[in-house]
Amino acid sequence: MFSPQTQSTQALPAVYVTEADFEILSNLADAAVGRAPGGRVLAGEMARAVIVEPGEAPRPFVRIGSRVAFQDLSNDQTRIVHVSLPRDASIDDARISVLSPVGAALIGLTAGEAFHWTDPEGRSRGVRVLAVQD
């Protein structure tokens, strides 16, 4: 079971999505809960998403197709990936699916924000967005 780690002192960051992405991501999450590793994370993120037009968010945010530099907080590695739909995902091309745990965690975040969750094995995982490029 994937679940966001929430602590009374640590509020979850805002999750921004466009209306078009919200529809796509919500449908993917609904279909994938229990089947894809990040389905539950994505469903939780869509449940608290703030729907905005691209220019309305305070800063650029991770969307489908965004190029994202992020830090994996479990091992301190920095990666640059494109967040993609499952059909376009490719490890060789650094394209991660929105249904992967990391892809689901990145969606909607802005630079500087972090998201933490617990994986099915009970390990604490987290990502911090360093930069977002549409």
Secondary structure, DSSP 8 states (H G I E B T S, - for coil): --EE--BTTB-----EE-HHHHHHHHHHHHHHTTTSTTHHHHHHHHHT-EE--TTTSSS-B--TT-EEEEEETTTTEEEEEEEE-GGG-BTTTTEEETTSHHHHHHTT-BTT-EEEEE-TTS-EEEEEEEEEE-
